[in-house]
Amino acid sequence: MRAAYRTFTAVFPQVYLFPVAAPDDPQCWQNIMLVALKTTTEPTWRSPEATLERLLAHRWQRPVADDVPVLTDDFAPTDHYTAMLQ
């Protein structure tokens, strides 16, 4: 997750994480929604829909460690098999 987050922050001006189940527990195994925005205007993070409003309140606001590499597509595993055919 940290590598995906770091990769998105290298491309998009705004990247946010929303833990689904336990928003305050970084050790909990859970789904995490990653939202990347092209705009530099920060959203309001409000919704009239109660379910969505509850999930928006889960926005992760702590720092995310950047001790992992940015992901690239320099060499996909399928490239190995394609190279063998040539």
N, C-alpha and C positions, 0 to 999 in steps of 0.2 A: 504494500500500500504506500509506503514512504517513497519508493522508487517511482511509482505512478504519479504520486503527488508532485514530486520534484520535477518529473518530466513535463507535466502539465504547466507548472509554474515557469518553466523555461520558455513556454510558448504563449500562454495566456496571461493578461495583466491581473486577472482575479481568479483565484481558485479557492474553493471552499469544501470542507468536509462536513458531512452530516451522519454521525453514528445513529443507527436506527433503533437499537434496543436499549443501550445503556450509555447515554451521552457523556457521562462523567467518568466512565471506567475504561481507560485505554488498554487494559489487560483482557477485557471481555471479548470473546469471539463473537463477532456479529457482522452484519452487512454494514457497509459504509458507502453512502452516496457521495460521489465526487462531482462537483459542479464547477465548470470552467466557463468564464465569461469573456467575450471579446472587448466589452466596454470597460472604461475606467470608472464609470459612475457606479458607486456602490448601491446595490438594491436595498429596498426597505425591509425585506424579509418579513412581510406581513401578508396574511391571507384571510379572507372572510370565511373560508372553509375550516372548520375546527380541526379536522384530522391533519390537514396540511399545516395549519398554524402550529400544531403540536410538534410535527417533524421539523419545521423551521426553527423552533426553539432549541433543537438539538445541535445547532451549528457549533462545530469545534472551534474554540477560540484560543486554545493553547498553542505554543510553537510546535512545529513538526520538525523533527531532526532531519538534517540534510546530509547525513553521513553515508548516503548511498548514491550510486551513479545515476545519471540521466539515462533513461532507456533509449536505445536507438534501434533501427532496423538494418544496421550494417551487415548482419549475417543472420538470416532466418534459418532455422533447422532444415527447411525444405531446400535451401540453396545447396546443402551438402549432397542431397540426393540428385538434384538437377545437374550438379557438377560431375557426378559419376556417370551420367548418361552421355556426356560429351566426349 
